[in-house]
Amino acid sequence: MKRSAKIGLALVVVIGGAAGYAAGKYTTWTTPVGSDSNWCVEIPPEGNTLEYLDEKHPEIAAVIDWRRWSIYPGKYCEMGKQPANAIARRIATGQREEVVLPVPSKRSIAEIAEVLAPRIWADSAALAAALGTDSMQWQITPNTYRVYWETTADQLADRLRSESNKWWNAERLKKAWAMGLSRREVVTLASIVQEETANASEAPTVAGLYLNRLKKNMLLQADPTLKYALGDWSIQRVLDEDKNVDSPYNTYRNPGLPPGPIRIPELTYIEAVLNADQHNYLYMCAKPDGSGTHAFARTYNQHLRNARAYQNMLNRERIYR
């Protein structure tokens, strides 16, 4: 075979190989991926993202690897099948989804973590650890936020601290300082007020009562703090023996506010403290009519009459604990 013929044959082989390679890549590039309904690609913020993507969506991973594109962790959703290159380009440019994250008012951080974990990448254990620190609990502002799916527990804690700082504007800070309370103390008092009453309309009255007791250096004697100290929210009837529990949260023995909130209060109750009613009430007792509201009193004798009526109701209903 002549030399020119050999060269020509070699070129044919090379060109044919290149064409085959290009055709293979084009096929991968345009391969439809996903499903006919709504579907999502979720890429975690930790680990080898290309390996993870290759395991879940090999066609998308092949395009990214071929083009040497970056991979931005996140959640990428589409409706119906899409070319692999279209999804790969979104991942390479970080065009990911935001998720709606409702941060609820709950009695424990564990309960909040259980609500949040299914919506973002961070698991409930990591969230409970990040949000459960002593300095963090009073900075959790219940509200609905938009965050990226790949948000870590620490990132969410940072976000909530930032949102708390925004919520505590100059006007609210001024109100707290005028009462001689810090932000943490306002939130702590709000948590007690919320546990005292589910009726938000009387929350400012309850808040005013506790502020009156603080001003007079009286013990708060708040039953919810005993339930918190005992770790039993099911208690309907507080007993004298409960008042002896050895805990910094026992406001029957320890003066002033407890060291921190006994729950994550709703913003409504924080506002109730900041805008507490001005009155002379020092005592309160649940009404025996089942309304969930309270009878307020200025003197101890008035309070004893209210308390006796409530205790009689408990006896009639055979509620002893």
C-alpha positions as CSV (number, residue, x, y, z in Angstrom):
1,M,0.0,0.0,0.0
2,K,1.3,3.4,-1.0
3,R,2.3,5.8,1.8
4,S,-0.4,8.3,0.8
5,A,-3.1,5.6,1.0
6,K,-1.9,4.6,4.5
7,I,-2.1,8.2,5.6
8,G,-5.6,8.5,4.1
9,L,-6.7,5.3,5.9
10,A,-5.3,6.6,9.2
11,L,-7.2,9.9,8.8
12,V,-10.4,8.0,8.1
13,V,-9.9,6.0,11.3
14,V,-9.1,9.1,13.4
15,I,-12.0,11.1,11.9
16,G,-14.3,8.1,12.4
17,G,-13.2,7.7,15.9
18,A,-13.6,11.3,16.7
19,A,-17.0,11.3,15.1
20,G,-18.0,8.3,17.1
21,Y,-16.7,10.0,20.3
22,A,-18.6,13.2,19.5
23,A,-21.7,11.2,18.7
24,G,-21.5,9.4,22.0
25,K,-21.0,12.7,23.9
26,Y,-23.9,14.3,22.0
27,T,-26.1,11.4,22.9
28,T,-25.2,11.8,26.6
29,W,-25.6,15.5,26.3
30,T,-29.1,15.3,25.0
31,T,-30.3,12.2,26.9
32,P,-33.7,12.9,28.6
33,V,-33.5,12.5,32.4
34,G,-36.0,12.7,35.2
35,S,-39.7,11.7,35.1
36,D,-42.9,12.9,33.5
37,S,-44.0,14.5,36.8
38,N,-42.3,16.8,39.2
39,W,-38.8,15.5,40.2
40,C,-35.7,16.8,42.0
41,V,-32.0,16.3,42.1
42,E,-30.7,16.8,45.7
43,I,-26.9,17.2,46.1
44,P,-25.7,17.4,49.7
45,P,-23.1,20.0,50.8
46,E,-20.6,17.3,52.1
47,G,-18.7,14.4,50.5
48,N,-17.7,13.8,46.9
49,T,-20.5,15.5,45.0
50,L,-19.5,14.1,41.6
51,E,-19.6,10.5,42.9
52,Y,-22.9,11.1,44.6
53,L,-24.4,12.6,41.4
54,D,-22.9,9.7,39.3
55,E,-24.7,7.2,41.6
56,K,-28.0,8.9,41.4
57,H,-28.0,10.6,38.0
58,P,-25.1,9.2,35.8
59,E,-26.1,11.1,32.6
60,I,-26.0,14.4,34.4
61,A,-22.7,13.5,36.1
62,A,-21.2,12.5,32.7
63,V,-22.0,15.9,31.2
64,I,-20.5,17.7,34.2
65,D,-17.4,15.5,34.2
66,W,-16.9,15.9,30.5
67,R,-17.2,19.7,30.6
68,R,-15.3,19.9,33.9
69,W,-18.0,22.1,35.4
70,S,-18.3,22.9,39.0
71,I,-21.1,21.3,41.2
72,Y,-23.1,23.5,43.5
73,P,-24.9,21.6,46.2
74,G,-28.6,22.1,46.5
75,K,-32.0,21.0,45.3
76,Y,-32.8,21.3,41.6
77,C,-36.4,20.5,40.6
78,E,-38.1,20.2,37.2
79,M,-41.5,19.3,35.8
80,G,-41.1,16.5,33.2
81,K,-38.1,15.0,31.5
82,Q,-35.2,17.4,30.6
83,P,-32.0,17.0,28.5
84,A,-29.1,16.0,30.8
85,N,-27.1,19.1,29.7
86,A,-29.9,21.5,30.8
87,I,-29.9,20.1,34.4
88,A,-26.1,19.9,34.4
89,R,-25.9,23.6,33.5
90,R,-28.3,24.5,36.3
91,I,-26.2,22.6,38.8
92,A,-23.0,24.1,37.4
93,T,-24.3,27.7,37.8
94,G,-26.1,27.1,41.2
95,Q,-29.6,27.7,40.0
96,R,-31.1,25.8,42.9
97,E,-34.4,25.9,44.7
98,E,-35.3,27.7,47.8
99,V,-37.5,25.9,50.3
100,V,-40.2,27.3,52.6
101,L,-39.1,26.7,56.2
102,P,-41.7,27.3,59.0
103,V,-39.9,27.6,62.3
104,P,-42.5,26.8,64.9
105,S,-43.1,27.8,68.5
106,K,-42.6,24.6,70.6
107,R,-41.8,23.5,74.1
108,S,-38.5,21.9,73.2
109,I,-35.7,22.2,70.6
110,A,-36.1,18.5,69.7
111,E,-39.7,19.2,68.6
112,I,-38.5,22.1,66.4
113,A,-35.7,20.0,65.0
114,E,-38.2,17.3,64.0
115,V,-40.3,19.8,62.1
116,L,-37.3,21.4,60.3
117,A,-35.3,18.3,59.4
118,P,-37.5,16.9,56.6
119,R,-37.4,20.2,54.8
120,I,-33.6,20.7,54.6
121,W,-30.4,18.7,54.4
122,A,-29.4,18.9,58.1
123,D,-30.8,16.1,60.2
124,S,-32.7,16.5,63.5
125,A,-29.7,15.5,65.7
126,A,-27.5,18.2,64.1
127,L,-30.3,20.8,64.3
128,A,-31.0,20.0,68.0
129,A,-27.3,20.4,68.8
130,A,-26.9,23.7,66.9
131,L,-30.2,25.3,68.2
132,G,-30.1,23.9,71.7
133,T,-27.2,25.8,73.1
134,D,-27.8,28.1,76.0
135,S,-27.1,31.2,74.0
136,M,-29.2,30.2,71.0
137,Q,-32.6,29.2,72.4
138,W,-33.8,32.7,73.2
139,Q,-32.7,33.8,69.7
140,I,-35.0,31.5,67.8
141,T,-37.7,33.7,66.2
142,P,-40.7,31.6,65.1
143,N,-41.6,32.6,61.6
144,T,-41.6,31.3,58.0
145,Y,-38.3,31.7,56.2
146,R,-37.0,30.9,52.7
147,V,-33.7,29.0,52.7
148,Y,-31.7,26.7,50.4
149,W,-32.2,23.0,50.8
150,E,-28.5,22.4,51.4
151,T,-28.6,24.6,54.6
152,T,-26.5,23.0,57.4
153,A,-27.5,23.2,61.1
154,D,-24.9,25.8,61.8
155,Q,-25.9,27.9,58.9
156,L,-29.5,27.8,60.0
157,A,-28.5,28.8,63.5
158,D,-26.6,31.8,62.0
159,R,-29.7,32.7,60.0
160,L,-32.0,32.6,63.0
161,R,-29.6,34.8,65.0
162,S,-29.6,37.3,62.2
163,E,-33.4,37.2,62.0
164,S,-33.6,37.7,65.7
165,N,-31.3,40.8,65.5
166,K,-33.5,42.2,62.7
167,W,-36.7,41.6,64.7
168,W,-35.2,43.4,67.8
169,N,-35.3,46.8,66.2
170,A,-34.5,50.1,68.1
171,E,-38.1,50.5,69.2
172,R,-38.4,47.1,70.7
173,L,-35.0,47.4,72.4
174,K,-36.0,50.7,73.9
175,K,-39.2,49.1,75.4
176,A,-37.1,46.3,76.9
177,W,-34.6,48.6,78.4
178,A,-37.3,50.8,79.8
179,M,-38.5,47.7,81.8
180,G,-35.0,47.0,82.9
181,L,-35.0,43.7,80.9
182,S,-32.5,42.3,78.4
183,R,-33.7,40.6,75.2
184,R,-33.1,37.2,76.8
185,E,-35.1,38.2,79.8
186,V,-38.0,39.4,77.7
187,V,-38.1,36.2,75.8
188,T,-37.9,34.2,79.0
189,L,-40.8,36.1,80.5
190,A,-42.7,35.6,77.2
191,S,-42.2,31.9,77.4
192,I,-43.8,31.8,80.9
193,V,-46.7,34.0,79.8
194,Q,-47.4,31.7,76.8
195,E,-47.5,28.6,79.1
196,E,-49.8,30.4,81.5
197,T,-52.4,31.3,78.9
198,A,-53.3,30.1,75.4
199,N,-55.6,33.2,75.2
200,A,-53.4,35.8,73.5
201,S,-55.8,38.6,74.3
202,E,-55.1,38.3,78.0
203,A,-51.3,37.8,77.5
204,P,-50.5,41.5,78.1
205,T,-52.4,41.3,81.4
206,V,-50.5,38.3,82.5
207,A,-47.2,39.9,81.4
208,G,-48.1,43.0,83.4
209,L,-48.8,40.9,86.5
210,Y,-45.4,39.3,86.4
211,L,-43.7,42.6,85.8
212,N,-45.4,43.9,88.9
213,R,-44.1,41.1,90.9
214,L,-40.6,41.6,89.6
215,K,-40.7,45.3,90.5
216,K,-41.8,44.4,94.1
217,N,-39.1,41.8,94.4
218,M,-41.8,39.1,94.8
219,L,-41.2,35.5,93.8
220,L,-42.9,34.9,90.4
221,Q,-44.4,31.6,91.6
222,A,-45.2,30.6,88.1
223,D,-46.6,27.0,87.9
224,P,-45.3,26.5,84.3
225,T,-41.7,26.8,85.6
226,L,-42.3,23.9,88.0
227,K,-43.7,21.8,85.2
228,Y,-40.6,22.6,83.2
229,A,-38.3,21.8,86.1
230,L,-40.1,18.5,86.8
231,G,-40.1,17.7,83.0
232,D,-43.8,16.9,83.0
233,W,-46.2,19.2,81.1
234,S,-49.1,16.9,81.7
235,I,-49.5,18.1,85.3
236,Q,-52.9,19.8,85.8
237,R,-52.7,20.3,89.5
238,V,-49.5,21.6,91.0
239,L,-48.9,20.2,94.5
240,D,-47.1,21.8,97.4
241,E,-44.4,19.1,97.2
242,D,-43.7,20.2,93.6
243,K,-42.7,23.6,94.9
244,N,-39.7,22.1,96.6
245,V,-38.0,20.8,93.4
246,D,-34.4,21.7,93.4
247,S,-34.0,23.6,90.1
248,P,-33.0,27.1,89.0
249,Y,-36.3,27.1,87.1
250,N,-38.3,26.8,90.4
251,T,-39.7,30.3,90.7
252,Y,-41.3,29.4,94.0
253,R,-37.9,29.2,95.6
254,N,-35.6,31.4,93.4
255,P,-36.2,35.1,93.0
256,G,-36.4,36.8,89.6
257,L,-36.7,35.2,86.2
258,P,-35.4,31.7,85.5
259,P,-32.0,31.4,83.6
260,G,-33.7,31.0,80.3
261,P,-37.0,30.4,78.4
262,I,-39.0,27.3,79.2
263,R,-40.2,27.1,75.6
264,I,-39.7,28.9,72.3
265,P,-42.4,31.6,72.5
266,E,-44.4,33.0,69.7
267,L,-43.7,36.5,68.6
268,T,-47.2,37.5,69.8
269,Y,-46.2,36.7,73.4
270,I,-42.9,38.6,73.1
271,E,-44.9,41.6,71.9
272,A,-47.3,41.1,74.9
273,V,-44.4,41.5,77.3
274,L,-43.0,44.5,75.5
275,N,-46.5,46.1,75.5
276,A,-47.7,44.8,78.8
277,D,-50.8,46.2,80.4
278,Q,-50.4,48.7,83.2
279,H,-52.4,47.5,86.3
280,N,-52.1,46.6,89.9
281,Y,-52.7,42.9,89.7
282,L,-50.3,40.6,91.6
283,Y,-52.1,37.3,91.6
284,M,-53.8,35.1,89.0
285,C,-55.6,31.8,89.0
286,A,-57.3,29.9,86.2
287,K,-61.1,30.3,86.1
288,P,-63.1,27.2,86.9
289,D,-65.4,27.6,83.9
290,G,-63.0,25.9,81.5
291,S,-62.6,29.0,79.4
292,G,-58.8,28.9,79.7
293,T,-58.8,32.5,81.0
294,H,-57.8,33.7,84.4
295,A,-59.2,35.6,87.4
296,F,-56.8,38.4,88.4
297,A,-56.5,39.8,91.9
298,R,-54.8,42.7,93.6
299,T,-54.8,41.2,97.1
300,Y,-53.9,37.8,98.5
301,N,-57.3,37.4,100.1
302,Q,-59.0,38.0,96.7
303,H,-56.6,35.4,95.2
304,L,-57.4,32.8,97.9
305,R,-61.1,33.0,97.0
306,N,-60.3,32.6,93.3
307,A,-57.9,29.7,94.0
308,R,-60.5,28.0,96.2
309,A,-63.1,28.1,93.4
310,Y,-60.6,26.6,91.0
311,Q,-59.6,23.9,93.4
312,N,-63.2,22.9,94.1
313,M,-63.6,22.5,90.3
314,L,-60.6,20.2,90.2
315,N,-62.0,18.1,93.1
316,R,-65.4,17.8,91.3
317,E,-63.7,16.7,88.2
318,R,-61.4,14.3,90.2
319,I,-58.3,15.9,88.9
320,Y,-55.6,15.3,91.5
321,R,-52.5,15.6,89.3
